[in-house]
Amino acid sequence: MRIRSKKSSGEVSKLVAMAKKGSSKTAIFFIFVSFILFCAFLPVFAPLPSFHSHSSHHSHRNTVNRKFEIASDRFWRDGEPFQIIGGDVHYFRVHPEYWEDRLLKAKALGLNTIQTYVPWNLHEPAPGKFVFEGFANIEAFLNLCHKLGLLVMIRPGPYICAEWDWGGFPGWFYSMNPTPRLRSSDPTYLQLVERWWGNLLPKFLPLLYDNGGPIIMVQIENEFGSYGDDKAYLHHLVTLARGHLGHDVILYTTDGGVRENLEKGSIRGDAVFTAVDFSTGDDPWPIFKLQKEFNAPGKSPPLSAEFYTGWLTHWGEKIATTDADFTAAALENILQKNGSAVLYMAHGGTNFGFYNGANTGVDEADYKPDLTSYDYDAPIRESGDVDNSKFNAIRRVIARYTSVPLPSVPSNNEKARYGPIHLQRKAFLFDTLDFTNSTNVFESETPMPMDYVGQLFGFILYVTEYRGKIGGRILFIPKLHDRAQVFISCPSEENGARPTYVGTIERWLNNKLSLPDVKCHSKTNLFILVENMGRVNYGAFIFDRKGILSSVYLDGEKVKGWKMFPIPLHNLNEMSTYNPITQAFAFSKITSSRKKFIYKHENSSKEPAFYSGHFSIDKSSQVMDTFISFSNWGKGIVFVNDFNIGRYWPLRGPQCNLYVPAPLLKQGDNFLVILELESPDPELVLHTVDEPDFTCGSSGMSLHQLK
């Protein structure tokens, strides 16, 4: 989707090889967090296939007498006029066991078509390692759409935007030298696209409508006119798609409904259909008239490929909402004249794991990461609820433009409160790293970005030392992506004092930090814990490396001699290797046998730590959706039964509660681990609740309504 401007291996591999010391894992760290271990992938590139090698579409010729086509400025399905009334449902934002639930609710809304993106980074998390299982089982999702009688518009990118990390591009691109030039005719980039599509698009061939499947249209790129002007690139994508899918399937582009965007992002003529998007409430018909200029005569059925039912929200903003009746009336303005529309979103879902995206404002420092929730104020809410005014208003409109009665509306999924969850601190984050003999450390004179040390998501710790000075020192990091917590300690301190929290540096503030004089007998240790809060997914500043990207200065002088410690916590659709409960308690026994640190305020520390707890569900019939409330907690991430639910940040808001779908829970004992970065609840208690809450932080005092 687009931002609404109208309204509102080589040299790097050598460097890493020189920097890294040893190859075995850090024993203590992986005892505790092995269940959140980021799977180690081999950066070996498979041969890049030519699309001609997969041109097997002749074996899937139409033998079922089905046809979806464009003629006389209409869509036609099997010889009958067809009005697309669709909606986006992203399979990767919904637990697979809930795909059918969400699709049935979309059908009850009145939709006949589902549109979905395909995120490259989820399916190729490491070079040449392709994943199509679990949340990434796109074929199962498409077959389910077919089973339920829903058509599909598929958007395989390569760029998808979608408020998804880096618009779907794999983070390992940054470890390549040179880094591919995204969304361009750069040969290195195109080779990667060819390999990706060479593995993906053949899966769609038997699922095309003409071959008996649900797919009626395949999108090329995504709102390219808002980004670049490279027709050779677009034509290359068309050639690739045709090579894999044949010449009968409808290919389409989507761009903002202004001339400049359409000139740059569309392909004139009848080879590729041009669709448009625009702000909800804009008069659609002048835009549809403009759309016709970019399609061949008789080949321009009016289509809003992204009809916005709500809007996204960043951390620190008021939750975005749109009026139900206003949205429904805008939709009717399209449908009443035989226009087609795809609701963005019909159902938003959740940014599980570390896959949330981010936006920027006037410059790359004006950084705005997205919430874990992708509720979007869509008619089908994040938890699947449909008992709301927007669902009802849109359904009433759609019912007037369908020839058959709409299915009955399913009920909301039941939700449960499982009571308070009492947590115990199991380990400080820094204690899980062996600073004296770590074999999982990288060293260099200047800080290295996360990507250079193979850490694509989550956190990295930078460690160095400096000489203190009476009156303290001033720390400045000119380029930090995205957020750093700074700690200091005396290395020779015999009483084992904890690292002292000094302050936080945030990309969007670019603030300097005063380091106090702690009067160490020797040099002072400096710890900088950096969090990747999500790569920018839209706009001019989409090139978004993570970590410390510049020199670090103390009183204007460069600090040299750094150690980098990756902290690999597993992401969405990655499985942990060991039993987390066993390993967590094994670690707590190890740490309890060590000499106790002098620490007076056990539950008010600003030092990041792991906490764990249990809650029990007595009967299988009591396993239901729930929400975890992080009221009184600070900032961090949460894992439930090994699954990375995502980030919480009630101090910033507006999201207070994180959605936990029932398929992640089980009868009996359920295990929860959180990494709290800042300020744990003094009582070390979490609460399960039965509803969402977007009123946390100073941002959540009132709703932000868009019209």
C-alpha positions as CSV (number, residue, x, y, z in Angstrom):
1,M,0.0,0.0,0.0
2,R,1.1,3.6,-0.3
3,I,1.4,6.5,2.0
4,R,-1.5,8.9,1.6
5,S,0.3,12.1,0.5
6,K,-2.8,13.8,-0.6
7,K,-4.1,13.9,2.9
8,S,-2.1,13.7,5.4
9,S,29.7,-11.4,-0.5
10,G,32.7,-10.6,-1.5
11,E,34.6,-7.9,0.4
12,V,32.0,-8.0,3.2
13,S,32.5,-11.8,3.6
14,K,36.2,-11.3,3.9
15,L,35.6,-8.5,6.5
16,V,33.4,-10.8,8.5
17,A,35.8,-13.7,8.3
18,M,38.6,-11.5,9.6
19,A,36.4,-10.1,12.4
20,K,34.8,-13.3,13.7
21,K,36.7,-15.3,16.3
22,G,35.9,-19.0,16.4
23,S,32.8,-20.8,15.1
24,S,31.1,-22.6,18.1
25,K,28.1,-21.2,19.9
26,T,28.3,-19.4,23.2
27,A,27.4,-22.1,25.7
28,I,25.6,-20.2,28.4
29,F,23.6,-17.9,26.1
30,F,22.2,-20.8,24.1
31,I,21.3,-22.8,27.2
32,F,18.6,-20.3,28.1
33,V,17.6,-18.9,24.8
34,S,18.0,-21.9,22.6
35,F,14.3,-21.9,22.1
36,I,14.6,-18.5,20.5
37,L,17.6,-19.4,18.5
38,F,17.7,-17.8,15.1
39,C,18.4,-20.7,12.7
40,A,21.8,-20.7,11.2
41,F,21.7,-20.7,7.5
42,L,24.5,-21.3,5.0
43,P,24.9,-18.3,2.7
44,V,25.3,-20.4,-0.4
45,F,23.7,-19.2,-3.6
46,A,21.9,-21.8,-5.6
47,P,22.3,-21.5,-9.4
48,L,20.1,-18.8,-10.8
49,P,17.5,-20.4,-13.2
50,S,16.4,-18.8,-16.4
51,F,12.6,-18.5,-16.5
52,H,12.7,-20.5,-19.7
53,S,13.7,-23.6,-17.7
54,H,10.3,-23.4,-16.0
55,S,8.1,-22.7,-19.0
56,S,6.0,-25.8,-18.5
57,H,2.7,-24.0,-18.8
58,H,2.0,-26.0,-22.0
59,S,1.3,-29.0,-19.8
60,H,-1.4,-27.0,-17.9
61,R,-3.4,-25.9,-20.9
62,N,-7.1,-25.1,-20.2
63,T,-9.0,-28.3,-20.3
64,V,-11.9,-27.2,-18.1
65,N,-13.4,-24.5,-20.3
66,R,-12.9,-21.7,-17.8
67,K,-11.9,-18.2,-18.8
68,F,-11.4,-14.9,-16.9
69,E,-10.7,-12.0,-19.2
70,I,-11.2,-8.3,-20.0
71,A,-13.4,-6.9,-22.8
72,S,-15.7,-4.0,-23.4
73,D,-14.3,-2.3,-20.2
74,R,-15.7,-5.1,-18.1
75,F,-14.3,-8.2,-16.3
76,W,-15.7,-11.4,-17.7
77,R,-15.9,-14.8,-16.0
78,D,-16.8,-17.7,-18.2
79,G,-18.6,-15.4,-20.6
80,E,-20.6,-13.5,-18.0
81,P,-19.9,-9.9,-16.7
82,F,-18.1,-10.0,-13.4
83,Q,-17.7,-7.3,-10.8
84,I,-14.7,-7.8,-8.5
85,I,-15.7,-7.1,-4.9
86,G,-12.6,-8.2,-3.1
87,G,-10.5,-7.7,-0.1
88,D,-6.9,-8.2,1.1
89,V,-6.3,-11.0,3.6
90,H,-2.6,-11.7,4.1
91,Y,-1.9,-15.3,4.9
92,F,1.3,-14.4,6.6
93,R,-0.4,-12.3,9.2
94,V,-2.9,-15.0,10.3
95,H,-2.3,-18.2,12.0
96,P,-2.8,-21.0,9.4
97,E,-5.4,-22.7,11.6
98,Y,-7.5,-19.5,11.3
99,W,-7.2,-19.0,7.5
100,E,-10.6,-20.7,6.9
101,D,-12.2,-18.7,9.7
102,R,-11.1,-15.4,8.2
103,L,-11.9,-16.4,4.7
104,L,-15.4,-17.5,5.6
105,K,-15.9,-14.1,7.3
106,A,-14.7,-12.3,4.2
107,K,-17.2,-14.3,2.2
108,A,-19.9,-13.4,4.7
109,L,-18.9,-9.7,4.2
110,G,-19.9,-10.2,0.5
111,L,-16.5,-10.6,-1.0
112,N,-16.0,-12.8,-4.1
113,T,-12.2,-12.3,-4.4
114,I,-9.2,-12.4,-2.0
115,Q,-6.1,-10.4,-2.7
116,T,-2.8,-11.1,-1.0
117,Y,0.8,-10.1,-1.1
118,V,3.7,-12.6,-1.1
119,P,6.6,-11.5,1.2
120,W,9.9,-12.6,-0.3
121,N,11.8,-12.4,3.1
122,L,9.4,-14.9,4.7
123,H,9.9,-17.4,1.9
124,E,13.6,-17.0,1.4
125,P,15.0,-16.2,4.9
126,A,18.5,-17.1,3.8
127,P,20.1,-17.2,0.3
128,G,18.8,-20.1,-1.7
129,K,16.8,-21.5,1.3
130,F,13.1,-21.5,0.3
131,V,10.3,-22.0,2.8
132,F,6.7,-22.9,1.9
133,E,5.5,-24.5,5.2
134,G,3.6,-23.2,8.2
135,F,2.8,-19.5,7.9
136,A,4.5,-19.6,4.5
137,N,2.3,-22.4,3.0
138,I,0.9,-20.2,0.3
139,E,-0.3,-23.1,-1.8
140,A,-2.5,-24.4,1.1
141,F,-3.9,-20.9,1.5
142,L,-4.7,-20.6,-2.3
143,N,-6.3,-24.0,-2.4
144,L,-8.4,-23.1,0.6
145,C,-9.6,-20.0,-1.2
146,H,-10.5,-22.2,-4.1
147,K,-12.4,-24.7,-1.9
148,L,-14.4,-21.8,-0.4
149,G,-15.3,-20.4,-3.8
150,L,-13.2,-17.3,-3.6
151,L,-11.2,-16.0,-6.5
152,V,-7.6,-14.7,-5.9
153,M,-5.6,-11.7,-7.0
154,I,-2.0,-12.5,-6.2
155,R,0.7,-9.9,-5.6
156,P,4.2,-11.5,-5.7
157,G,6.2,-8.3,-5.7
158,P,9.1,-8.6,-5.8
159,Y,8.4,-5.5,-3.7
160,I,5.2,-5.5,-1.7
161,C,5.3,-2.5,0.8
162,A,2.4,-3.9,3.0
163,E,3.9,-2.3,6.2
164,W,6.1,-5.4,6.2
165,D,9.8,-5.4,7.0
166,W,11.7,-3.8,4.1
167,G,8.6,-4.2,1.8
168,G,9.3,-8.0,1.7
169,F,12.9,-7.8,0.6
170,P,15.3,-10.3,2.4
171,G,17.6,-8.6,4.9
172,W,20.5,-10.7,3.7
173,F,20.7,-8.5,0.6
174,Y,22.7,-6.2,2.9
175,S,25.5,-8.8,3.3
176,M,26.1,-8.8,-0.4
177,N,28.8,-6.7,-2.0
178,P,27.8,-4.8,-3.9
179,T,24.3,-4.6,-2.3
180,P,21.7,-5.1,-5.1
181,R,20.0,-1.9,-6.3
182,L,16.4,-2.6,-5.4
183,R,13.5,-2.2,-7.8
184,S,15.8,-1.6,-10.8
185,S,17.4,-3.2,-13.9
186,D,20.5,-3.9,-11.8
187,P,21.7,-7.3,-13.1
188,T,22.5,-8.6,-9.6
189,Y,19.1,-7.7,-8.3
190,L,17.4,-9.2,-11.4
191,Q,19.2,-12.5,-11.0
192,L,17.9,-12.7,-7.4
193,V,14.4,-11.9,-8.6
194,E,14.7,-14.6,-11.3
195,R,15.7,-17.2,-8.8
196,W,12.9,-16.1,-6.4
197,W,10.2,-16.1,-9.0
198,G,11.6,-19.3,-10.5
199,N,10.7,-21.0,-7.3
200,L,7.5,-19.2,-6.6
201,L,5.6,-18.7,-9.9
202,P,5.5,-22.3,-11.0
203,K,3.5,-23.0,-7.9
204,F,0.8,-20.7,-9.2
205,L,0.5,-22.3,-12.7
206,P,-1.9,-25.1,-11.8
207,L,-3.8,-22.6,-9.6
208,L,-4.6,-20.2,-12.4
209,Y,-8.3,-19.7,-13.1
210,D,-8.0,-21.0,-16.7
211,N,-6.3,-24.1,-15.4
212,G,-9.1,-24.8,-12.9
213,G,-7.7,-22.8,-9.9
214,P,-8.7,-19.5,-8.2
215,I,-6.1,-17.1,-9.5
216,I,-7.6,-14.5,-11.9
217,M,-4.8,-11.9,-11.9
218,V,-1.1,-11.6,-11.0
219,Q,0.3,-8.2,-10.0
220,I,3.7,-6.9,-11.4
221,E,5.7,-4.9,-8.8
222,N,3.7,-2.6,-6.5
223,E,3.0,1.1,-6.9
224,F,6.3,1.4,-8.8
225,G,5.3,4.9,-10.0
226,S,5.6,6.3,-6.5
227,Y,9.2,5.1,-6.4
228,G,11.0,4.9,-9.8
229,D,10.9,5.2,-13.5
230,D,12.5,2.1,-15.0
231,K,10.4,0.7,-17.8
232,A,13.1,-1.9,-18.7
233,Y,12.7,-3.3,-15.2
234,L,9.0,-3.6,-15.4
235,H,9.2,-5.2,-18.9
236,H,11.7,-7.7,-17.5
237,L,9.2,-8.7,-14.8
238,V,6.5,-9.1,-17.4
239,T,8.7,-11.3,-19.4
240,L,9.6,-13.4,-16.4
241,A,5.9,-13.8,-15.4
242,R,4.8,-14.7,-18.9
243,G,7.6,-17.3,-19.1
244,H,6.3,-19.0,-16.0
245,L,2.6,-18.5,-16.2
246,G,1.9,-18.2,-20.0
247,H,0.3,-15.5,-22.0
248,D,-3.4,-15.9,-21.0
249,V,-3.3,-14.8,-17.3
250,I,-4.1,-11.2,-16.6
251,L,-1.1,-9.3,-15.3
252,Y,-1.7,-6.0,-13.6
253,T,0.0,-3.0,-12.0
254,T,-1.4,-0.8,-9.2
255,D,-0.4,2.8,-8.8
256,G,-1.8,5.9,-7.2
257,G,-4.4,7.6,-9.3
258,V,-2.5,10.6,-10.5
259,R,-0.9,11.0,-13.9
260,E,2.8,11.1,-12.8
261,N,2.5,7.8,-10.9
262,L,0.6,6.1,-13.7
263,E,3.1,7.3,-16.3
264,K,6.0,5.8,-14.4
265,G,4.4,2.7,-12.9
266,S,2.2,1.3,-15.7
267,I,2.8,-0.3,-19.0
268,R,0.6,1.2,-21.7
269,G,-1.3,-1.1,-24.0
270,D,-3.0,-4.4,-23.5
271,A,-0.1,-6.5,-22.3
272,V,-0.6,-5.4,-18.7
273,F,-3.8,-4.1,-17.1
274,T,-3.4,-0.8,-15.2
275,A,-5.4,-0.6,-11.9
276,V,-5.4,2.4,-9.5
277,D,-5.7,3.3,-5.9
278,F,-6.7,6.6,-4.2
279,S,-7.8,8.0,-0.8
280,T,-11.1,6.8,0.4
281,G,-13.7,9.5,-0.2
282,D,-12.0,10.9,-3.3
283,D,-14.3,11.0,-6.3
284,P,-13.4,7.8,-8.1
285,W,-14.8,8.4,-11.5
286,P,-12.3,11.1,-12.7
287,I,-9.6,8.7,-11.6
288,F,-11.1,5.8,-13.4
289,K,-11.3,8.1,-16.5
290,L,-7.6,8.7,-16.2
291,Q,-7.0,5.0,-15.7
292,K,-8.5,4.4,-19.2
293,E,-5.7,6.4,-20.8
294,F,-3.2,3.7,-19.7
295,N,-5.2,0.7,-20.9
296,A,-6.0,-0.4,-24.4
297,P,-9.4,0.6,-25.8
298,G,-12.1,-1.6,-24.2
299,K,-9.6,-3.0,-21.7
300,S,-10.1,-0.7,-18.7
301,P,-12.8,-1.9,-16.3
302,P,-12.7,0.6,-13.4
303,L,-10.8,-1.1,-10.5
304,S,-9.6,0.4,-7.2
305,A,-7.1,-2.3,-6.2
306,E,-6.7,-0.8,-2.7
307,F,-9.9,0.7,-1.3
308,Y,-8.8,1.7,2.2
309,T,-11.1,0.6,4.9
310,G,-8.8,2.0,7.6
311,W,-5.2,3.0,8.1
312,L,-1.9,2.0,9.7
313,T,-0.7,3.2,13.1
314,H,2.9,3.7,14.3
315,W,4.2,3.5,17.8
316,G,3.6,6.8,19.6
317,E,0.5,7.8,17.5
318,K,-3.1,7.7,18.3
319,I,-4.9,4.6,16.9
320,A,-6.1,5.3,13.4
321,T,-9.8,4.8,12.7
322,T,-12.2,5.6,9.9
323,D,-16.0,6.2,10.1
324,A,-18.0,3.1,9.1
325,D,-20.8,4.9,7.2
326,F,-18.3,7.2,5.5
327,T,-16.3,4.2,4.3
328,A,-19.4,2.3,3.2
329,A,-20.7,5.3,1.2
330,A,-17.4,5.7,-0.6
331,L,-17.5,2.0,-1.6
332,E,-21.0,2.3,-2.9
333,N,-19.9,5.2,-5.0
334,I,-17.7,2.7,-6.9
335,L,-20.0,-0.3,-7.0
336,Q,-23.2,1.5,-8.1
337,K,-21.7,2.2,-11.5
338,N,-20.3,-1.3,-12.1
339,G,-16.9,-0.3,-10.7
340,S,-14.8,-3.0,-8.9
341,A,-12.9,-2.6,-5.6
342,V,-10.6,-4.5,-3.4
343,L,-10.8,-3.6,0.3
344,Y,-7.4,-2.9,1.8
345,M,-7.8,-4.4,4.3
346,A,-10.7,-6.8,4.7
347,H,-8.8,-8.3,7.6
348,G,-5.5,-6.9,8.8
349,G,-4.1,-9.5,11.2
350,T,-0.9,-9.3,13.2
351,N,2.8,-8.4,12.6
352,F,4.1,-11.5,14.4
353,G,7.8,-11.8,15.2
354,F,10.1,-9.0,14.0
355,Y,8.4,-8.5,10.6
356,N,6.7,-5.1,11.2
357,G,7.7,-2.4,8.8
358,A,8.3,1.3,9.3
359,N,7.9,4.6,7.5
360,T,9.9,7.8,7.4
361,G,8.9,11.5,7.1
362,V,11.0,14.3,5.8
363,D,14.3,12.4,6.2
364,E,15.5,9.0,7.2
365,A,15.9,10.1,10.8
366,D,12.1,10.8,10.9
367,Y,11.6,7.1,11.6
368,K,8.2,5.6,12.4
369,P,7.9,1.9,13.2
370,D,4.6,0.1,12.9
371,L,2.7,-1.6,15.7
372,T,2.6,-5.3,16.3
373,S,-1.1,-5.2,15.7
374,Y,-2.2,-4.7,12.0
375,D,-5.8,-4.4,12.9
376,Y,-6.1,-1.5,10.4
377,D,-9.6,-0.7,11.7
378,A,-10.7,-3.3,9.0
379,P,-14.2,-4.7,9.0
380,I,-12.8,-8.1,10.2
381,R,-10.8,-7.1,13.3
382,E,-7.4,-8.4,14.3
383,S,-8.9,-11.3,16.3
384,G,-11.5,-12.1,13.6
385,D,-14.4,-10.2,15.2
386,V,-17.1,-9.2,12.9
387,D,-19.6,-7.8,15.3
388,N,-18.9,-4.1,14.5
389,S,-20.4,-1.2,12.7
390,K,-17.9,-1.2,9.8
391,F,-18.5,-4.8,8.9
392,N,-22.2,-4.3,9.0
393,A,-22.2,-1.1,7.0
394,I,-20.0,-2.5,4.3
395,R,-22.0,-5.7,4.1
396,R,-25.2,-3.8,3.6
397,V,-23.7,-2.0,0.7
398,I,-22.3,-5.1,-0.9
399,A,-25.5,-6.9,-0.6
400,R,-27.2,-4.4,-2.9
401,Y,-24.7,-5.3,-5.7
402,T,-24.7,-9.1,-5.6
403,S,-27.0,-11.4,-7.5
404,V,-27.1,-14.1,-4.8
405,P,-27.9,-13.8,-1.0
406,L,-24.9,-13.3,1.2
407,P,-23.9,-16.2,3.5
408,S,-24.9,-15.8,7.1
409,V,-22.3,-14.0,9.4
410,P,-20.3,-16.3,11.6
411,S,-20.1,-15.5,15.2
412,N,-17.0,-13.9,16.9
413,N,-14.4,-16.4,18.1
414,E,-14.7,-16.9,21.9
415,K,-12.1,-15.3,24.1
416,A,-10.9,-16.1,27.5
417,R,-9.2,-14.6,30.5
418,Y,-6.7,-17.0,32.1
419,G,-6.0,-14.9,35.1
420,P,-2.7,-13.3,36.2
421,I,0.6,-14.8,35.2
422,H,3.3,-14.4,37.8
423,L,6.8,-14.2,36.3
424,Q,10.2,-14.8,37.6
425,R,13.4,-13.2,36.4
426,K,15.5,-16.0,34.9
427,A,18.6,-14.1,33.7
428,F,19.8,-10.6,32.9
429,L,20.5,-10.4,29.2
430,F,24.1,-9.5,29.7
431,D,24.7,-12.5,31.9
432,T,23.8,-14.8,29.0
433,L,26.8,-13.5,27.1
434,D,30.3,-14.6,28.0
435,F,32.3,-11.4,27.5
436,T,35.6,-13.0,28.5
437,N,35.7,-16.0,26.3
438,S,32.9,-15.7,23.7
439,T,33.3,-17.5,20.4
440,N,30.3,-15.7,19.0
441,V,31.9,-12.3,18.8
442,F,33.0,-10.1,16.0
443,E,35.8,-7.5,16.4
444,S,36.7,-4.4,14.4
445,E,38.1,-1.0,14.9
446,T,34.8,0.7,14.1
447,P,31.2,-0.6,14.7
448,M,29.9,-3.0,12.1
449,P,26.2,-3.0,11.0
450,M,24.0,-5.9,12.2
451,D,23.7,-7.2,8.6
452,Y,27.5,-7.6,8.3
453,V,27.6,-10.1,11.2
454,G,24.6,-12.1,10.0
455,Q,22.1,-10.6,12.5
456,L,19.0,-9.7,10.4
457,F,16.4,-9.1,13.0
458,G,16.2,-8.3,16.7
459,F,19.2,-7.1,18.7
460,I,22.9,-6.7,18.7
461,L,25.3,-5.6,21.5
462,Y,28.3,-3.3,20.9
463,V,31.0,-3.4,23.6
464,T,34.1,-1.2,24.0
465,E,36.0,0.6,26.7
466,Y,37.1,4.1,27.3
467,R,38.9,6.3,29.9
468,G,36.8,8.3,32.2
469,K,37.1,11.9,32.8
470,I,36.2,14.2,35.7
471,G,32.8,15.6,34.8
472,G,31.9,12.7,32.5
473,R,31.9,12.3,28.8
474,I,29.5,13.1,26.0
475,L,28.4,10.2,23.7
476,F,27.3,10.8,20.2
477,I,26.3,8.3,17.5
478,P,25.6,10.3,14.3
479,K,23.8,7.3,12.5
480,L,22.0,4.8,14.6
481,H,19.3,2.4,13.4
482,D,17.1,2.3,15.4
483,R,17.2,2.5,19.1
484,A,20.0,2.0,21.7
485,Q,20.2,1.5,25.4
486,V,23.5,2.5,26.9
487,F,25.2,1.0,30.0
488,I,28.6,1.4,31.6
489,S,30.5,-0.6,34.2
490,C,33.9,-0.9,35.8
491,P,35.6,-4.0,34.5
492,S,37.8,-4.4,37.6
493,E,35.0,-4.0,40.1
494,E,35.4,-6.9,42.6
495,N,31.9,-6.7,44.1
496,G,30.4,-7.6,40.7
497,A,28.2,-4.5,40.4
498,R,25.7,-4.6,37.6
499,P,26.1,-2.5,34.5
500,T,24.6,0.9,35.1
501,Y,21.9,2.2,32.8
502,V,22.8,5.7,31.4
503,G,20.1,6.4,28.9
504,T,18.5,5.7,25.5
505,I,19.4,7.0,22.1
506,E,16.7,7.0,19.5
507,R,17.0,7.4,15.7
508,W,14.2,9.8,15.5
509,L,15.8,12.1,18.1
510,N,19.5,11.7,17.3
511,N,20.2,12.8,20.8
512,K,23.6,13.0,22.6
513,L,24.1,11.3,25.9
514,S,26.1,12.3,29.0
515,L,28.2,9.5,30.5
516,P,28.9,10.0,34.2
517,D,32.3,9.7,35.7
518,V,32.1,6.4,37.6
519,K,35.7,6.6,38.8
520,C,36.8,3.2,37.6
521,H,40.3,2.1,38.6
522,S,41.0,1.3,34.9
523,K,39.0,2.0,31.8
524,T,35.2,2.0,31.8
525,N,33.2,-0.6,29.9
526,L,30.6,0.8,27.4
527,F,27.7,-1.4,26.4
528,I,25.3,-0.2,23.6
529,L,22.3,-2.5,23.0
530,V,20.8,-1.7,19.6
531,E,17.3,-2.8,18.5
532,N,16.3,-3.2,14.9
533,M,12.7,-2.0,15.1
534,G,11.7,-2.8,11.6
535,R,13.1,-1.8,8.2
536,V,11.5,1.0,6.2
537,N,9.0,-0.4,3.7
538,Y,8.1,2.6,1.7
539,G,9.5,5.8,0.2
540,A,12.9,7.3,-0.7
541,F,14.7,6.1,2.4
542,I,13.9,2.4,2.0
543,F,17.6,1.5,2.0
544,D,17.7,0.9,5.7
545,R,20.7,-1.0,7.3
546,K,20.5,-1.7,11.0
547,G,22.8,-1.2,14.0
548,I,25.4,1.4,14.4
549,L,26.1,2.8,10.9
550,S,28.8,5.5,11.7
551,S,31.7,6.0,14.0
552,V,30.9,6.6,17.7
553,Y,32.2,9.7,19.4
554,L,33.2,10.6,22.9
555,D,33.7,14.3,23.4
556,G,34.1,14.6,19.6
557,E,36.8,11.8,19.4
558,K,36.2,8.6,17.6
559,V,36.0,5.5,19.8
560,K,38.0,2.5,18.3
561,G,38.1,-1.1,19.2
562,W,34.7,-2.7,19.2
563,K,33.2,-6.1,19.9
564,M,29.8,-7.0,18.4
565,F,27.7,-9.7,20.0
566,P,24.7,-10.9,17.9
567,I,21.6,-11.8,20.0
568,P,19.7,-14.3,17.8
569,L,16.0,-14.5,18.9
570,H,13.9,-16.6,16.5
571,N,11.5,-14.9,14.2
572,L,8.1,-15.8,12.7
573,N,7.9,-19.3,11.1
574,E,11.2,-20.4,12.6
575,M,11.3,-23.3,15.0
576,S,13.4,-23.5,18.1
577,T,15.8,-26.5,18.6
578,Y,15.4,-27.3,22.2
579,N,12.7,-27.5,24.9
580,P,12.4,-23.9,26.2
581,I,11.0,-24.8,29.6
582,T,13.8,-27.3,30.4
583,Q,16.5,-24.9,29.1
584,A,15.1,-21.9,30.9
585,F,15.1,-23.6,34.2
586,A,18.5,-25.1,33.5
587,F,19.9,-21.6,33.0
588,S,18.3,-20.3,36.2
589,K,20.0,-23.1,38.2
590,I,23.3,-22.2,36.7
591,T,23.0,-18.5,37.5
592,S,21.8,-19.2,41.0
593,S,25.0,-21.1,41.7
594,R,27.1,-18.1,40.9
595,K,28.2,-15.4,43.3
596,K,25.2,-13.0,43.8
597,F,25.6,-9.5,42.5
598,I,25.1,-6.6,44.8
599,Y,21.7,-5.3,43.7
600,K,19.2,-3.6,45.9
601,H,16.2,-3.1,43.7
602,E,15.6,-6.5,42.1
603,N,12.4,-5.6,40.2
604,S,13.1,-2.0,39.3
605,S,16.2,-2.5,37.1
606,K,16.7,-0.8,33.8
607,E,18.8,-3.6,32.7
608,P,17.3,-6.0,30.1
609,A,16.3,-9.4,31.5
610,F,14.4,-12.5,30.6
611,Y,11.3,-13.3,32.6
612,S,9.3,-16.5,32.5
613,G,5.9,-17.7,33.8
614,H,3.2,-20.3,33.3
615,F,-0.5,-20.4,33.0
616,S,-2.7,-23.5,32.9
617,I,-5.8,-24.3,30.8
618,D,-7.8,-27.2,32.3
619,K,-9.9,-28.4,29.4
620,S,-9.4,-28.4,25.7
621,S,-12.8,-26.7,25.3
622,Q,-11.3,-23.7,27.3
623,V,-8.5,-23.1,24.8
624,M,-9.6,-19.8,23.3
625,D,-8.1,-16.6,21.9
626,T,-6.8,-14.2,24.5
627,F,-4.8,-11.0,24.9
628,I,-1.8,-10.3,27.1
629,S,-1.9,-7.0,28.8
630,F,1.4,-5.3,29.3
631,S,0.1,-2.5,31.6
632,N,2.9,-1.4,34.0
633,W,5.6,-3.0,31.8
634,G,8.1,-1.1,29.7
635,K,9.2,-2.4,26.3
636,G,10.2,-5.8,25.0
637,I,9.2,-8.9,23.1
638,V,7.1,-11.9,24.2
639,F,7.2,-15.6,23.3
640,V,4.3,-17.9,24.1
641,N,4.9,-21.6,23.8
642,D,8.0,-20.9,21.7
643,F,6.1,-18.6,19.3
644,N,7.3,-15.0,18.8
645,I,4.2,-13.0,19.4
646,G,5.9,-9.7,18.7
647,R,6.9,-6.4,20.4
648,Y,5.1,-4.6,23.2
649,W,5.7,-1.0,24.2
650,P,2.9,0.4,26.4
651,L,5.1,3.3,27.5
652,R,4.9,4.7,24.0
653,G,1.5,3.3,23.0
654,P,-1.1,3.2,21.7
655,Q,-1.1,-0.7,21.8
656,C,-1.4,-2.1,25.3
657,N,-2.4,-5.7,24.7
658,L,-0.9,-8.3,22.3
659,Y,-3.3,-10.8,20.6
660,V,-2.6,-14.5,21.2
661,P,-4.6,-16.7,18.9
662,A,-6.0,-20.0,20.4
663,P,-4.0,-22.3,18.1
664,L,-0.8,-21.1,19.9
665,L,-2.2,-22.4,23.2
666,K,-2.9,-25.9,24.5
667,Q,-4.6,-27.7,27.2
668,G,-2.4,-28.0,30.3
669,D,0.7,-25.9,30.9
670,N,1.5,-22.9,28.7
671,F,4.9,-21.3,29.0
672,L,5.6,-17.6,28.5
673,V,9.0,-15.8,28.2
674,I,9.5,-12.1,27.8
675,L,12.6,-10.0,27.2
676,E,11.9,-6.8,29.1
677,L,14.3,-4.1,28.0
678,E,13.5,-1.3,30.4
679,S,11.2,-1.4,33.3
680,P,9.4,-4.5,34.5
681,D,6.2,-4.3,36.5
682,P,7.4,-4.2,40.2
683,E,5.0,-7.0,41.0
684,L,6.3,-9.1,38.0
685,V,2.7,-9.9,36.9
686,L,1.1,-10.0,33.5
687,H,-2.7,-10.3,32.9
688,T,-4.6,-12.2,30.2
689,V,-7.6,-10.2,29.1
690,D,-10.4,-10.8,26.5
691,E,-10.2,-7.6,24.4
692,P,-7.8,-5.3,22.7
693,D,-6.7,-2.0,24.1
694,F,-5.2,0.9,22.2
695,T,-5.2,3.6,24.9
696,C,-1.7,3.2,26.3
697,G,1.0,5.9,26.4
698,S,0.4,9.6,26.0
699,S,-0.5,8.8,22.4
700,G,-3.5,6.7,23.3
701,M,-5.7,9.3,25.1
702,S,-8.0,9.7,22.1
703,L,-8.7,8.1,18.8
704,H,-7.2,9.5,15.6
705,Q,-10.0,9.4,13.0
706,L,-9.3,9.7,9.3
707,K,-11.8,10.9,6.8
